[in-house]
Amino acid sequence: MEVKIGVQHAPREIVLESGLSAEEIERVVADALSGKSQLLSLEDERGRKILVPADRLAYIELGEPAARKVGFSAL
């Protein structure tokens, strides 16, 4: 699952590929926004952990991973 995280006062969004389902990510985000957790904590497919303060979240965008194109094309 591709996850894009917008952070307040940051010029770029955080993009990661997660092995979690959309429902699991929604639950983690909801816990962070409800105050159950001070941090939004997600782990990407490579095992890297991303921590974002819950009060700095601007938006979360969930989508299917895009298939990467390989090779050359002549247009």
C-alpha positions as CSV (number, residue, x, y, z in Angstrom):
1,M,0.0,0.0,0.0
2,E,1.4,3.4,-1.0
3,V,1.1,6.0,1.8
4,K,1.6,9.7,1.4
5,I,1.9,11.8,4.5
6,G,1.6,15.6,4.5
7,V,3.3,17.3,7.4
8,Q,2.5,20.9,8.5
9,H,5.3,23.4,7.8
10,A,7.2,20.8,5.7
11,P,7.7,21.5,1.9
12,R,7.6,17.9,0.9
13,E,5.3,15.0,1.7
14,I,6.6,11.6,3.0
15,V,6.0,8.7,0.6
16,L,6.4,5.1,1.7
17,E,5.3,1.6,0.6
18,S,3.7,-0.3,3.6
19,G,2.8,-3.9,3.9
20,L,-0.3,-3.0,6.0
21,S,-3.8,-2.9,4.6
22,A,-5.7,0.4,4.2
23,E,-7.8,-0.5,7.3
24,E,-4.8,-1.1,9.4
25,I,-3.2,2.2,8.4
26,E,-6.5,4.0,9.1
27,R,-6.6,2.5,12.6
28,V,-3.0,3.6,13.3
29,V,-3.8,7.2,12.0
30,A,-7.0,7.3,14.0
31,D,-5.2,6.3,17.2
32,A,-2.6,9.1,16.6
33,L,-5.3,11.7,15.9
34,S,-7.5,10.7,18.8
35,G,-4.7,11.2,21.3
36,K,-4.0,7.6,22.1
37,S,-0.5,8.0,20.7
38,Q,1.6,11.1,20.4
39,L,3.3,9.8,17.3
40,L,2.1,8.3,14.0
41,S,4.5,5.4,13.6
42,L,4.6,3.4,10.3
43,E,7.1,0.9,9.0
44,D,7.9,0.6,5.3
45,E,8.6,-2.5,3.3
46,R,12.3,-2.2,3.9
47,G,12.0,-2.1,7.6
48,R,12.5,1.6,8.0
49,K,10.4,3.3,10.7
50,I,8.7,6.6,10.0
51,L,7.6,8.7,13.0
52,V,5.6,11.9,12.7
53,P,4.2,13.9,15.6
54,A,0.4,13.5,15.5
55,D,-0.2,17.2,16.0
56,R,1.8,18.0,12.8
57,L,-0.2,15.8,10.4
58,A,-1.8,17.7,7.5
59,Y,-3.2,14.7,5.5
60,I,-2.8,11.0,4.7
61,E,-3.3,9.7,1.2
62,L,-3.7,5.9,0.7
63,G,-3.4,4.2,-2.6
64,E,-2.4,1.0,-4.3
65,P,1.3,0.7,-5.2
66,A,2.1,1.8,-8.7
67,A,3.6,-0.7,-11.0
68,R,7.0,0.5,-12.1
69,K,7.6,0.5,-15.8
70,V,10.8,-1.1,-17.0
71,G,12.5,-0.4,-20.3
72,F,12.3,2.2,-23.0
73,S,9.4,3.4,-25.1
74,A,9.3,5.1,-28.4
75,L,6.6,7.7,-28.5
